[in-house]
Amino acid sequence: MHKYRSTMGGILAASALFLAATPALAGDEERALAAIAQAQGKIDAAAKLNPSPDLLARAQASLRLAQEELKSGKEQKAIAAAIDAQQAADTAIGEGQQRADTDARIQAEATVNAQQQADAANARANVAEQAAASSAADAQAARNAAALAAAKPAATTTVTTETTKAVPSASRSTAAKRKVVRKTTRTAPSAAVAERTTTTVTTQN
């Protein structure tokens, strides 16, 4: 765009110098032809910048008037109409350049905004991916713990209860046939018999 502006500035400067020098080089007809040619060039340049339709239409109308005046032999009016066409074309060019600059700025801002939104979306995606990975790791750890608990044998606790019972022993007595014998009999102490009960308690770890 800067290069285009420089080119258009050179054209405008050259046009001004040409018109200023024309009276010394040619007559009114040549001046009118030169002015019409310059107007046509500016209108063509303005049309490429998508200017306001009204400005472009006014420049084209002035150009057509200049051509008609020249055909009618009215060189001075043709020159004046051509200058009007150039001025309208210059305004259209300026407007078109301003619009192009605005469009370029808007496009640049839109590009920056789009990039920022893309970066934010990528950041959110990374956070979500990390959260999913953490959840998967927690779930796997829980499954591993459950499998380990299922594979581990249950702890067994043995409780032994011992109960002692007294068993009376048989009395010893001797009796003679038809003879009374007094004998002191001593009863032996009861024999203690131990009864052992085993209880198994299973404790799940």
Contact map, one row per residue, 1 for C-alpha under 8 A:
1111100000000000000000000000000000000000000000000000000000000000000000000000000000000000000000000000000000000000000000000000000000000000000000000000000000000000000000000000000000000000000000000000000000000
1111110000000000000000000000000000000000000000000000000000000000000000000000000000000000000000000000000000000000000000000000000000000000000000000000000000000000000000000000000000000000000000000000000000000
1111111000000000000000000000000000000000000000000000000000000000000000000000000000000000000000000000000000000000000000000000000000000000000000000000000000000000000000000000000000000000000000000000000000000
1111111100000000000000000000000000000000000000000000000000000000000000000000000000000000000000000000000000000000000000000000000000000000000000000000000000000000000000000000000000000000000000000000000000000
1111111110000000000000000000000000000000000000000000000000000000000000000000000000000000000000000000000000000000000000000000000000000000000000000000000000000000000000000000000000000000000000000000000000000
0111111111000000000000000000000000000000000000000000000000000000000000000000000000000000000000000000000000000000000000000000000000000000000000000000000000000000000000000000000000000000000000000000000000000
0011111111100000000000000000000000000000000000000000000000000000000000000000000000000000000000000000000000000000000000000000000000000000000000000000000000000000000000000000000000000000000000000000000000000
0001111111110000000000000000000000000000000000000000000000000000000000000000000000000000000000000000000000000000000000000000000000000000000000000000000000000000000000000000000000000000000000000000000000000
0000111111111000000000000000000000000000000000000000000000000000000000000000000000000000000000000000000000000000000000000000000000000000000000000000000000000000000000000000000000000000000000000000000000000
0000011111111100000000000000000000000000000000000000000000000000000000000000000000000000000000000000000000000000000000000000000000000000000000000000000000000000000000000000000000000000000000000000000000000
0000001111111110000000000000000000000000000000000000000000000000000000000000000000000000000000000000000000000000000000000000000000000000000000000000000000000000000000000000000000000000000000000000000000000
0000000111111111000000000000000000000000000000000000000000000000000000000000000000000000000000000000000000000000000000000000000000000000000000000000000000000000000000000000000000000000000000000000000000000
0000000011111111100000000000000000000000000000000000000000000000000000000000000000000000000000000000000000000000000000000000000000000000000000000000000000000000000000000000000000000000000000000000000000000
0000000001111111110000000000000000000000000000000000000000000000000000000000000000000000000000000000000000000000000000000000000000000000000000000000000000000000000000000000000000000000000000000000000000000
0000000000111111111000000000000000000100000000000000000000000000000000000000000000000000000000000000000000000000000000000000000000000000000000000000000000000000000000000000000000000000000000000000000000000
0000000000011111111100000000000000000000000000000000000000000000000000000000000000000000000000000000000000000000000000000000000000000000000000000000000000000000000000000000000000000000000000000000000000000
0000000000001111111110000000000000000000000000000000000000000000000000000000000000000000000000000000000000000000000000000000000000000000000000000000000000000000000000000000000000000000000000000000000000000
0000000000000111111111000000000000000000000000000000000000000000000000000000000000000000000000000000000000000000000000000000000000000000000000000000000000000000000000000000000000000000000000000000000000000
0000000000000011111111100000001001100000000000000000000000000000000000000000000000000000000000000000000000000000000000000000000000000000000000000000000000000000000000000000000000000000000000000000000000000
0000000000000001111111100000000000000000000000000000000000000000000000000000000000000000000000000000000000000000000000000000000000000000000000000000000000000000000000000000000000000000000000000000000000000
0000000000000000111111111000000000000000000000000000000000000000000000000000000000000000000000000000000000000000000000000000000000000000000000000000000000000000000000000000000000000000000000000000000000000
0000000000000000011111111110011000000000000000000000000000000000000000000000000000000000000000000000000000000000000000000000000000000000000000000000000000000000000000000000000000000000000000000000000000000
0000000000000000001111111111001000000000000000000000000000000000000000000000000000000000000000000000000000000000000000000000000000000000000000000000000000000000000000000000000000000000000000000000000000000
0000000000000000000011111100000000000000000000000000000000000000000000000000000000000000000000000000000000000000000000000000000000000000000000000000000000000000000000000000000000000000000000000000000000000
0000000000000000000011111110000000000000000000000000000000000000000000000000000000000000000000000000000000000000000000000000000000000000000000000000000000000000000000000000000000000000000000000000000000000
0000000000000000000001111111111000000000000000000000000000000000000000000000000000000000000000000000000000000000000000000000000000000000000000000000000000000000000000000000000000000000000000000000000000000
0000000000000000000001101111111000000000000000000000000000000000000000000000000000000000000000000000000000000000000000000000000000000000000000000000000000000000000000000000000000000000000000000000000000000
0000000000000000000000100111111100000000000000000000000000000000000000000011000000000000000000000000000000000000000000000000000000000000000000000000000000000000000000000000000000000000000000000000000000000
0000000000000000000000000111111110000000000000000000000000000000000001000010000000000000000000000000000000000000000000000000000000000000000000000000000000000000000000000000000000000000000000000000000000000
0000000000000000000001000111111111000000000000000000000000000000000000000000000000000000000000000000000000000000000000000000000000000000000000000000000000000000000000000000000000000000000000000000000000000
0000000000000000001001100111111111100000000000000000000000000000000000000000001000000000000000000000000000000000000000000000000000000000000000000000000000000000000000000000000000000000000000000000000000000
0000000000000000000000000001111111110000000000000000000000000000010001000011011001000000000000000000000000000000000000000000000000000000000000000000000000000000000000000000000000000000000000000000000000000
0000000000000000000000000000111111111000000000000000000000000000000000000000000000000000000000000000000000000000000000000000000000000000000000000000000000000000000000000000000000000000000000000000000000000
0000000000000000001000000000011111111100000000000000000000000000000000000000000000000000000000000000000000000000000000000000000000000000000000000000000000000000000000000000000000000000000000000000000000000
0000000000000000001000000000001111111110000000000000000000000000000000000000001001100000000000000000000000000000000000000000000000000000000000000000000000000000000000000000000000000000000000000000000000000
0000000000000000000000000000000111111111000000000000000000000010011000000000011001100000000000000000000000000000000000000000000000000000000000000000000000000000000000000000000000000000000000000000000000000
0000000000000000000000000000000011111111100000000000000000000000000000000000000000000000000000000000000000000000000000000000000000000000000000000000000000000000000000000000000000000000000000000000000000000
0000000000000010000000000000000001111111110000000000000000000000000000000000000000000100000000000000000000000000000000000000000000000000000000000000000000000000000000000000000000000000000000000000000000000
0000000000000000000000000000000000111111111000000000000000000010000000000000000001101100100000000000000000000000000000000000000000000000000000000000000000000000000000000000000000000000000000000000000000000
0000000000000000000000000000000000011111111100000000000000000010000000000000000000000100000000000000000000000000000000000000000000000000000000000000000000000000000000000000000000000000000000000000000000000
0000000000000000000000000000000000001111111110000000000000000000000000000000000000000000000000000000000000000000000000000000000000000000000000000000000000000000000000000000000000000000000000000000000000000
0000000000000000000000000000000000000111111111000000000000000000000000000000000000000100110010000000000000000000000000000000000000000000000000000000000000000000000000000000000000000000000000000000000000000
0000000000000000000000000000000000000011111111100000000100110000000000000000000000001100100000000000000000000000000000000000000000000000000000000000000000000000000000000000000000000000000000000000000000000
0000000000000000000000000000000000000001111111110000000000000000000000000000000000000000000000000000000000000000000000000000000000000000000000000000000000000000000000000000000000000000000000000000000000000
0000000000000000000000000000000000000000111111111000000000000000000000000000000000000000000010000000000000000000000000000000000000000000000000000000000000000000000000000000000000000000000000000000000000000
0000000000000000000000000000000000000000011111111110000100000000000000000000000000000000110110010000000000000000000000000000000000000000000000000000000000000000000000000000000000000000000000000000000000000
0000000000000000000000000000000000000000001111111110000100000000000000000000000000000000000000000000000000000000000000000000000000000000000000000000000000000000000000000000000000000000000000000000000000000
0000000000000000000000000000000000000000000111111100000000000000000000000000000000000000000000000000000000000000000000000000000000000000000000000000000000000000000000000000000000000000000000000000000000000
0000000000000000000000000000000000000000000011111110000000000000000000000000000000000000000010011001000000000000000000000000000000000000000000000000000000000000000000000000000000000000000000000000000000000
0000000000000000000000000000000000000000000001111111000000000000000000000000000000000000000000010000000000000000000000000000000000000000000000000000000000000000000000000000000000000000000000000000000000000
0000000000000000000000000000000000000000000001101111101100000000000000000000000000000000000110110010000000000000000000000000000000000000000000000000000000000000000000000000000000000000000000000000000000000
0000000000000000000000000000000000000000000000000111111100000000000000000000000000000000000100110000000000000000000000000000000000000000000000000000000000000000000000000000000000000000000000000000000000000
0000000000000000000000000000000000000000000000000011111110000000000000000000000000000000000000000000000000000000000000000000000000000000000000000000000000000000000000000000000000000000000000000000000000000
0000000000000000000000000000000000000000000000000001111111000000000000000000000000000000000000000000000000000000000000000000000000000000000000000000000000000000000000000000000000000000000000000000000000000
0000000000000000000000000000000000000000000000000011111111100000000000000000000000000001101100000000000000000000000000000000000000000000000000000000000000000000000000000000000000000000000000000000000000000
0000000000000000000000000000000000000000001001100011111111110000000000000000000000000001100100000000000000000000000000000000000000000000000000000000000000000000000000000000000000000000000000000000000000000
0000000000000000000000000000000000000000000000000000111111111000000000000000000000000000000000000000000000000000000000000000000000000000000000000000000000000000000000000000000000000000000000000000000000000
0000000000000000000000000000000000000000000000000000011111111100000000000000000000001001000000000000000000000000000000000000000000000000000000000000000000000000000000000000000000000000000000000000000000000
0000000000000000000000000000000000000000001000000000001111111110000000000000000000011111100000000000000000000000000000000000000000000000000000000000000000000000000000000000000000000000000000000000000000000
0000000000000000000000000000000000000000001000000000000111111111000000000000000000001000000000000000000000000000000000000000000000000000000000000000000000000000000000000000000000000000000000000000000000000
0000000000000000000000000000000000000000000000000000000011111111100000000000000000001000000000000000000000000000000000000000000000000000000000000000000000000000000000000000000000000000000000000000000000000
0000000000000000000000000000000000000000000000000000000001111111110000000000000011011000000000000000000000000000000000000000000000000000000000000000000000000000000000000000000000000000000000000000000000000
0000000000000000000000000000000000010011000000000000000000111111111000000000000011011000000000000000000000000000000000000000000000000000000000000000000000000000000000000000000000000000000000000000000000000
0000000000000000000000000000000000000000000000000000000000011111111100000000000000000000000000000000000000000000000000000000000000000000000000000000000000000000000000000000000000000000000000000000000000000
0000000000000000000000000000000000000000000000000000000000001111111110000000010011000000000000000000000000000000000000000000000000000000000000000000000000000000000000000000000000000000000000000000000000000
0000000000000000000000000000000100010000000000000000000000000111111111000000111111000000000000000000000000000000000000000000000000000000000000000000000000000000000000000000000000000000000000000000000000000
0000000000000000000000000000000000010000000000000000000000000011111111100000010000000000000000000000000000000000000000000000000000000000000000000000000000000000000000000000000000000000000000000000000000000
0000000000000000000000000000000000000000000000000000000000000001111111110000010000000000000000000000000000000000000000000000000000000000000000000000000000000000000000000000000000000000000000000000000000000
0000000000000000000000000000000000000000000000000000000000000000111111111110110000000000000000000000000000000000000000000000000000000000000000000000000000000000000000000000000000000000000000000000000000000
0000000000000000000000000000100100000000000000000000000000000000011111111110110000000000000000000000000000000000000000000000000000000000000000000000000000000000000000000000000000000000000000000000000000000
0000000000000000000000000000000000000000000000000000000000000000001111111100000000000000000000000000000000000000000000000000000000000000000000000000000000000000000000000000000000000000000000000000000000000
0000000000000000000000000000000000000000000000000000000000000000000111111100000000000000000000000000000000000000000000000000000000000000000000000000000000000000000000000000000000000000000000000000000000000
0000000000000000000000000000000000000000000000000000000000000000000011111110000000000000000000000000000000000000000000000000000000000000000000000000000000000000000000000000000000000000000000000000000000000
0000000000000000000000000000000000000000000000000000000000000000000011111111110000000000000000000000000000000000000000000000000000000000000000000000000000000000000000000000000000000000000000000000000000000
0000000000000000000000000001100100000000000000000000000000000000000011001111111000000000000000000000000000000000000000000000000000000000000000000000000000000000000000000000000000000000000000000000000000000
0000000000000000000000000001000100000000000000000000000000000000000000000111111100000000000000000000000000000000000000000000000000000000000000000000000000000000000000000000000000000000000000000000000000000
0000000000000000000000000000000000000000000000000000000000000000010011000111111110000000000000000000000000000000000000000000000000000000000000000000000000000000000000000000000000000000000000000000000000000
0000000000000000000000000000000100010000000000000000000000000000111111000111111111000000000000000000000000000000000000000000000000000000000000000000000000000000000000000000000000000000000000000000000000000
0000000000000000000000000000001100110000000000000000000000000000010000000011111111100000000000000000000000000000000000000000000000000000000000000000000000000000000000000000000000000000000000000000000000000
0000000000000000000000000000000000000000000000000000000000000000010000000001111111110000000000000000000000000000000000000000000000000000000000000000000000000000000000000000000000000000000000000000000000000
0000000000000000000000000000000000000000000000000000000000000110110000000000111111111000000000000000000000000000000000000000000000000000000000000000000000000000000000000000000000000000000000000000000000000
0000000000000000000000000000000100110010000000000000000000000110110000000000011111111100000000000000000000000000000000000000000000000000000000000000000000000000000000000000000000000000000000000000000000000
0000000000000000000000000000000000110010000000000000000000000000000000000000001111111110000000000000000000000000000000000000000000000000000000000000000000000000000000000000000000000000000000000000000000000
0000000000000000000000000000000000000000000000000000000000100110000000000000000111111111000000000000000000000000000000000000000000000000000000000000000000000000000000000000000000000000000000000000000000000
0000000000000000000000000000000000000010001000000000000001111110000000000000000011111111100000000000000000000000000000000000000000000000000000000000000000000000000000000000000000000000000000000000000000000
0000000000000000000000000000000000000111011000000000000000100000000000000000000001111111110000000000000000000000000000000000000000000000000000000000000000000000000000000000000000000000000000000000000000000
0000000000000000000000000000000000000000000000000000000000100000000000000000000000111111111000000000000000000000000000000000000000000000000000000000000000000000000000000000000000000000000000000000000000000
0000000000000000000000000000000000000000000000000000001101100000000000000000000000011111111100000000000000000000000000000000000000000000000000000000000000000000000000000000000000000000000000000000000000000
0000000000000000000000000000000000000010011001000000001100100000000000000000000000001111111110000000000000000000000000000000000000000000000000000000000000000000000000000000000000000000000000000000000000000
0000000000000000000000000000000000000000010001000000000000000000000000000000000000000111111111000000000000000000000000000000000000000000000000000000000000000000000000000000000000000000000000000000000000000
0000000000000000000000000000000000000000000000000000001000000000000000000000000000000011111111100000000000000000000000000000000000000000000000000000000000000000000000000000000000000000000000000000000000000
0000000000000000000000000000000000000000000001000011001100000000000000000000000000000001111111110000000000000000000000000000000000000000000000000000000000000000000000000000000000000000000000000000000000000
0000000000000000000000000000000000000000010011001010000000000000000000000000000000000000111111111000000000000000000000000000000000000000000000000000000000000000000000000000000000000000000000000000000000000
0000000000000000000000000000000000000000000000000000000000000000000000000000000000000000011111111100000000000000000000000000000000000000000000000000000000000000000000000000000000000000000000000000000000000
0000000000000000000000000000000000000000000000000011000000000000000000000000000000000000001111111110000000000000000000000000000000000000000000000000000000000000000000000000000000000000000000000000000000000
0000000000000000000000000000000000000000000001001111000000000000000000000000000000000000000111111111000000000000000000000000000000000000000000000000000000000000000000000000000000000000000000000000000000000
0000000000000000000000000000000000000000000000001000000000000000000000000000000000000000000011111111100000000000000000000000000000000000000000000000000000000000000000000000000000000000000000000000000000000
0000000000000000000000000000000000000000000000000000000000000000000000000000000000000000000001111111110000000000000000000000000000000000000000000000000000000000000000000000000000000000000000000000000000000
0000000000000000000000000000000000000000000000000010000000000000000000000000000000000000000000111111111000000000000000000000000000000000000000000000000000000000000000000000000000000000000000000000000000000
0000000000000000000000000000000000000000000000001000000000000000000000000000000000000000000000011111111100000000000000000000000000000000000000000000000000000000000000000000000000000000000000000000000000000
0000000000000000000000000000000000000000000000000000000000000000000000000000000000000000000000001111111110000000000000000000000000000000000000000000000000000000000000000000000000000000000000000000000000000
0000000000000000000000000000000000000000000000000000000000000000000000000000000000000000000000000111111111000000000000000000000000000000000000000000000000000000000000000000000000000000000000000000000000000
0000000000000000000000000000000000000000000000000000000000000000000000000000000000000000000000000011111111100000000000000000000000000000000000000000000000000000000000000000000000000000000000000000000000000
0000000000000000000000000000000000000000000000000000000000000000000000000000000000000000000000000001111111110000000000000000000000000000000000000000000000000000000000000000000000000000000000000000000000000
0000000000000000000000000000000000000000000000000000000000000000000000000000000000000000000000000000111111111000000000000000000000000000000000000000000000000000000000000000000000000000000000000000000000000
0000000000000000000000000000000000000000000000000000000000000000000000000000000000000000000000000000011111111100000000000000000000000000000000000000000000000000000000000000000000000000000000000000000000000
0000000000000000000000000000000000000000000000000000000000000000000000000000000000000000000000000000001111111110000000000000000000000000000000000000000000000000000000000000000000000000000000000000000000000
0000000000000000000000000000000000000000000000000000000000000000000000000000000000000000000000000000000111111111000000000000000000000000000000000000000000000000000000000000000000000000000000000000000000000
0000000000000000000000000000000000000000000000000000000000000000000000000000000000000000000000000000000011111111100000000000000000000000000000000000000000000000000000000000000000000000000000000000000000000
0000000000000000000000000000000000000000000000000000000000000000000000000000000000000000000000000000000001111111110000000000000000000000000000000000000000000000000000000000000000000000000000000000000000000
0000000000000000000000000000000000000000000000000000000000000000000000000000000000000000000000000000000000111111111000000000000000000000000000000000000000000000000000000000000000000000000000000000000000000
0000000000000000000000000000000000000000000000000000000000000000000000000000000000000000000000000000000000011111111100000000000000000000000000000000000000000000000000000000000000000000000000000000000000000
0000000000000000000000000000000000000000000000000000000000000000000000000000000000000000000000000000000000001111111110000000000000000000000000000000000000000000000000000000000000000000000000000000000000000
0000000000000000000000000000000000000000000000000000000000000000000000000000000000000000000000000000000000000111111111000000000000000000000000000000000000000000000000000000000000000000000000000000000000000
0000000000000000000000000000000000000000000000000000000000000000000000000000000000000000000000000000000000000011111111100000000000000000000000000000000000000000000000000000000000000000000000000000000000000
0000000000000000000000000000000000000000000000000000000000000000000000000000000000000000000000000000000000000001111111110000000000000000000000000000000000000000000000000000000000000000000000000000000000000
0000000000000000000000000000000000000000000000000000000000000000000000000000000000000000000000000000000000000000111111111000000000000000000000000000000000000000000000000000000000000000000000000000000000000
0000000000000000000000000000000000000000000000000000000000000000000000000000000000000000000000000000000000000000011111111100000000000000000000000000000000000000000000000000000000000000000000000000000000000
0000000000000000000000000000000000000000000000000000000000000000000000000000000000000000000000000000000000000000001111111110000000000000000000000000000000000000000000000000000000000000000000000000000000000
0000000000000000000000000000000000000000000000000000000000000000000000000000000000000000000000000000000000000000000111111111000000000000000000000000000000000000000000000000000000000000000000000000000000000
0000000000000000000000000000000000000000000000000000000000000000000000000000000000000000000000000000000000000000000011111111100000000000000000000000000000000000000000000000000000000000000000000000000000000
0000000000000000000000000000000000000000000000000000000000000000000000000000000000000000000000000000000000000000000001111111110000000000000000000000000000000000000000000000000000000000000000000000000000000
0000000000000000000000000000000000000000000000000000000000000000000000000000000000000000000000000000000000000000000000111111111000000000000000000000000000000000000000000000000000000000000000000000000000000
0000000000000000000000000000000000000000000000000000000000000000000000000000000000000000000000000000000000000000000000011111111100000000000000000000000000000000000000000000000000000000000000000000000000000
0000000000000000000000000000000000000000000000000000000000000000000000000000000000000000000000000000000000000000000000001111111110000000000000000000000000000000000000000000000000000000000000000000000000000
0000000000000000000000000000000000000000000000000000000000000000000000000000000000000000000000000000000000000000000000000111111111000000000000000000000000000000000000000000000000000000000000000000000000000
0000000000000000000000000000000000000000000000000000000000000000000000000000000000000000000000000000000000000000000000000011111111100000000000000000000000000000000000000000000000000000000000000000000000000
0000000000000000000000000000000000000000000000000000000000000000000000000000000000000000000000000000000000000000000000000001111111110000000000000000000000000000000000000000000000000000000000000000000000000
0000000000000000000000000000000000000000000000000000000000000000000000000000000000000000000000000000000000000000000000000000111111111000000000000000000000000000000000000000000000000000000000000000000000000
0000000000000000000000000000000000000000000000000000000000000000000000000000000000000000000000000000000000000000000000000000011111111100000000000000000000000000000000000000000000000000000000000000000000000
0000000000000000000000000000000000000000000000000000000000000000000000000000000000000000000000000000000000000000000000000000001111111110000000000000000000000000000000000000000000000000000000000000000000000
0000000000000000000000000000000000000000000000000000000000000000000000000000000000000000000000000000000000000000000000000000000111111111000000000000000000000000000000000000000000000000000000000000000000000
0000000000000000000000000000000000000000000000000000000000000000000000000000000000000000000000000000000000000000000000000000000011111111100000000000000000000000000000000000000000000000000000000000000000000
0000000000000000000000000000000000000000000000000000000000000000000000000000000000000000000000000000000000000000000000000000000001111111110000000000000000000000000000000000000000000000000000000000000000000
0000000000000000000000000000000000000000000000000000000000000000000000000000000000000000000000000000000000000000000000000000000000111111111000000000000000000000000000000000000000000000000000000000000000000
0000000000000000000000000000000000000000000000000000000000000000000000000000000000000000000000000000000000000000000000000000000000011111111100000000000000000000000000000000000000000000000000000000000000000
0000000000000000000000000000000000000000000000000000000000000000000000000000000000000000000000000000000000000000000000000000000000001111111110000000000000000000000000000000000000000000000000000000000000000
0000000000000000000000000000000000000000000000000000000000000000000000000000000000000000000000000000000000000000000000000000000000000111111111000000000000000000000000000000000000000000000000000000000000000
0000000000000000000000000000000000000000000000000000000000000000000000000000000000000000000000000000000000000000000000000000000000000011111111100000000000000000000000000000000000000000000000000000000000000
0000000000000000000000000000000000000000000000000000000000000000000000000000000000000000000000000000000000000000000000000000000000000001111111110000000000000000000000000000000000000000000000000000000000000
0000000000000000000000000000000000000000000000000000000000000000000000000000000000000000000000000000000000000000000000000000000000000000111111111000000000000000000000000000000000000000000000000000000000000
0000000000000000000000000000000000000000000000000000000000000000000000000000000000000000000000000000000000000000000000000000000000000000011111111100000000000000000000000000000000000000000000000000000000000
0000000000000000000000000000000000000000000000000000000000000000000000000000000000000000000000000000000000000000000000000000000000000000001111111110000000000000000000000000000000000000000000000000000000000
0000000000000000000000000000000000000000000000000000000000000000000000000000000000000000000000000000000000000000000000000000000000000000000111111111000000000000000000000000000000000000000000000000000000000
0000000000000000000000000000000000000000000000000000000000000000000000000000000000000000000000000000000000000000000000000000000000000000000011111111100000000000000000000000000000000000000000000000000000000
0000000000000000000000000000000000000000000000000000000000000000000000000000000000000000000000000000000000000000000000000000000000000000000001111111110000000000000000000000000000000000000000000000000000000
0000000000000000000000000000000000000000000000000000000000000000000000000000000000000000000000000000000000000000000000000000000000000000000000111111111000000000000000000000000000000000000000000000000000000
0000000000000000000000000000000000000000000000000000000000000000000000000000000000000000000000000000000000000000000000000000000000000000000000011111111100000000000000000000000000000000000000000000000000000
0000000000000000000000000000000000000000000000000000000000000000000000000000000000000000000000000000000000000000000000000000000000000000000000001111111100000000000000000000000000000000000000000000000000001
0000000000000000000000000000000000000000000000000000000000000000000000000000000000000000000000000000000000000000000000000000000000000000000000000111111110000000000000000000000000000000000000000000000000000
0000000000000000000000000000000000000000000000000000000000000000000000000000000000000000000000000000000000000000000000000000000000000000000000000011111110000000000000000000000000000000000000000000000000000
0000000000000000000000000000000000000000000000000000000000000000000000000000000000000000000000000000000000000000000000000000000000000000000000000001111111000000000000000000000000000000000000000000000000000
0000000000000000000000000000000000000000000000000000000000000000000000000000000000000000000000000000000000000000000000000000000000000000000000000000011111100000000000000000000000000000000000000000000000000
0000000000000000000000000000000000000000000000000000000000000000000000000000000000000000000000000000000000000000000000000000000000000000000000000000000111110000000000000000000000000000000000000000000001111
0000000000000000000000000000000000000000000000000000000000000000000000000000000000000000000000000000000000000000000000000000000000000000000000000000000011111000000000000000000000000000000000000000000001111
0000000000000000000000000000000000000000000000000000000000000000000000000000000000000000000000000000000000000000000000000000000000000000000000000000000001111100000000000000000000000000000000000000000111100
0000000000000000000000000000000000000000000000000000000000000000000000000000000000000000000000000000000000000000000000000000000000000000000000000000000000111110000000000000000000000000000000000000000111100
0000000000000000000000000000000000000000000000000000000000000000000000000000000000000000000000000000000000000000000000000000000000000000000000000000000000011111000000000000000000000000000000000000011110000
0000000000000000000000000000000000000000000000000000000000000000000000000000000000000000000000000000000000000000000000000000000000000000000000000000000000001111100000000000000000000000000000000000011110000
0000000000000000000000000000000000000000000000000000000000000000000000000000000000000000000000000000000000000000000000000000000000000000000000000000000000000111110000000000000000000000000000000001111000000
0000000000000000000000000000000000000000000000000000000000000000000000000000000000000000000000000000000000000000000000000000000000000000000000000000000000000011111000000000000000000000000000000001111000000
0000000000000000000000000000000000000000000000000000000000000000000000000000000000000000000000000000000000000000000000000000000000000000000000000000000000000001111100000000000000000000000000000111100000000
0000000000000000000000000000000000000000000000000000000000000000000000000000000000000000000000000000000000000000000000000000000000000000000000000000000000000000111110000000000000000000000000000111100000000
0000000000000000000000000000000000000000000000000000000000000000000000000000000000000000000000000000000000000000000000000000000000000000000000000000000000000000011111000000000000000000000000011110000000000
0000000000000000000000000000000000000000000000000000000000000000000000000000000000000000000000000000000000000000000000000000000000000000000000000000000000000000001111100000000000000000000000011110000000000
0000000000000000000000000000000000000000000000000000000000000000000000000000000000000000000000000000000000000000000000000000000000000000000000000000000000000000000111110000000000000000000001111000000000000
0000000000000000000000000000000000000000000000000000000000000000000000000000000000000000000000000000000000000000000000000000000000000000000000000000000000000000000011111000000000000000000001111000000000000
0000000000000000000000000000000000000000000000000000000000000000000000000000000000000000000000000000000000000000000000000000000000000000000000000000000000000000000001111100000000000000000011100000000000000
0000000000000000000000000000000000000000000000000000000000000000000000000000000000000000000000000000000000000000000000000000000000000000000000000000000000000000000000111110000000000000001111100000000000000
0000000000000000000000000000000000000000000000000000000000000000000000000000000000000000000000000000000000000000000000000000000000000000000000000000000000000000000000011111000000000000000000000000000000000
0000000000000000000000000000000000000000000000000000000000000000000000000000000000000000000000000000000000000000000000000000000000000000000000000000000000000000000000001111100000000000001000000000000000000
0000000000000000000000000000000000000000000000000000000000000000000000000000000000000000000000000000000000000000000000000000000000000000000000000000000000000000000000000111110000000000111000000000000000000
0000000000000000000000000000000000000000000000000000000000000000000000000000000000000000000000000000000000000000000000000000000000000000000000000000000000000000000000000011111000000000100000000000000000000
0000000000000000000000000000000000000000000000000000000000000000000000000000000000000000000000000000000000000000000000000000000000000000000000000000000000000000000000000001111100000000000000000000000000000
0000000000000000000000000000000000000000000000000000000000000000000000000000000000000000000000000000000000000000000000000000000000000000000000000000000000000000000000000000111110111000000000000000000000000
0000000000000000000000000000000000000000000000000000000000000000000000000000000000000000000000000000000000000000000000000000000000000000000000000000000000000000000000000000011111111000000000000000000000000
0000000000000000000000000000000000000000000000000000000000000000000000000000000000000000000000000000000000000000000000000000000000000000000000000000000000000000000000000000001111100000000000000000000000000
0000000000000000000000000000000000000000000000000000000000000000000000000000000000000000000000000000000000000000000000000000000000000000000000000000000000000000000000000000000111110000000000000000000000000
0000000000000000000000000000000000000000000000000000000000000000000000000000000000000000000000000000000000000000000000000000000000000000000000000000000000000000000000000000001111111000000000000000000000000
0000000000000000000000000000000000000000000000000000000000000000000000000000000000000000000000000000000000000000000000000000000000000000000000000000000000000000000000000000001101111100000000000000000000000
0000000000000000000000000000000000000000000000000000000000000000000000000000000000000000000000000000000000000000000000000000000000000000000000000000000000000000000000000000001100111110000000000000000000000
0000000000000000000000000000000000000000000000000000000000000000000000000000000000000000000000000000000000000000000000000000000000000000000000000000000000000000000000000000000000011111000000000000000000000
0000000000000000000000000000000000000000000000000000000000000000000000000000000000000000000000000000000000000000000000000000000000000000000000000000000000000000000000000000000000001111100000000000000000000
0000000000000000000000000000000000000000000000000000000000000000000000000000000000000000000000000000000000000000000000000000000000000000000000000000000000000000000000000000000000000111110000000000000000000
0000000000000000000000000000000000000000000000000000000000000000000000000000000000000000000000000000000000000000000000000000000000000000000000000000000000000000000000000001100000000011111000000000000000000
0000000000000000000000000000000000000000000000000000000000000000000000000000000000000000000000000000000000000000000000000000000000000000000000000000000000000000000000000001000000000001111100000000000000000
0000000000000000000000000000000000000000000000000000000000000000000000000000000000000000000000000000000000000000000000000000000000000000000000000000000000000000000000001011000000000000111110000000000000000
0000000000000000000000000000000000000000000000000000000000000000000000000000000000000000000000000000000000000000000000000000000000000000000000000000000000000000000000001000000000000000011111000000000000000
0000000000000000000000000000000000000000000000000000000000000000000000000000000000000000000000000000000000000000000000000000000000000000000000000000000000000000000000011000000000000000001111100000000000000
0000000000000000000000000000000000000000000000000000000000000000000000000000000000000000000000000000000000000000000000000000000000000000000000000000000000000000000001111000000000000000000111110000000000000
0000000000000000000000000000000000000000000000000000000000000000000000000000000000000000000000000000000000000000000000000000000000000000000000000000000000000000000001111000000000000000000011111000000000000
0000000000000000000000000000000000000000000000000000000000000000000000000000000000000000000000000000000000000000000000000000000000000000000000000000000000000000000111100000000000000000000001111100000000000
0000000000000000000000000000000000000000000000000000000000000000000000000000000000000000000000000000000000000000000000000000000000000000000000000000000000000000000111100000000000000000000000111110000000000
0000000000000000000000000000000000000000000000000000000000000000000000000000000000000000000000000000000000000000000000000000000000000000000000000000000000000000011110000000000000000000000000011111000000000
0000000000000000000000000000000000000000000000000000000000000000000000000000000000000000000000000000000000000000000000000000000000000000000000000000000000000000011110000000000000000000000000001111100000000
0000000000000000000000000000000000000000000000000000000000000000000000000000000000000000000000000000000000000000000000000000000000000000000000000000000000000001111000000000000000000000000000000111110000000
0000000000000000000000000000000000000000000000000000000000000000000000000000000000000000000000000000000000000000000000000000000000000000000000000000000000000001111000000000000000000000000000000011111000000
0000000000000000000000000000000000000000000000000000000000000000000000000000000000000000000000000000000000000000000000000000000000000000000000000000000000000111100000000000000000000000000000000001111100000
0000000000000000000000000000000000000000000000000000000000000000000000000000000000000000000000000000000000000000000000000000000000000000000000000000000000000111100000000000000000000000000000000000111110000
0000000000000000000000000000000000000000000000000000000000000000000000000000000000000000000000000000000000000000000000000000000000000000000000000000000000011110000000000000000000000000000000000000011111000
0000000000000000000000000000000000000000000000000000000000000000000000000000000000000000000000000000000000000000000000000000000000000000000000000000000000011110000000000000000000000000000000000000001111100
0000000000000000000000000000000000000000000000000000000000000000000000000000000000000000000000000000000000000000000000000000000000000000000000000000000001111000000000000000000000000000000000000000000111110
0000000000000000000000000000000000000000000000000000000000000000000000000000000000000000000000000000000000000000000000000000000000000000000000000000000001111000000000000000000000000000000000000000000011111
0000000000000000000000000000000000000000000000000000000000000000000000000000000000000000000000000000000000000000000000000000000000000000000000000000000001100000000000000000000000000000000000000000000001111
0000000000000000000000000000000000000000000000000000000000000000000000000000000000000000000000000000000000000000000000000000000000000000000000000000100001100000000000000000000000000000000000000000000000111
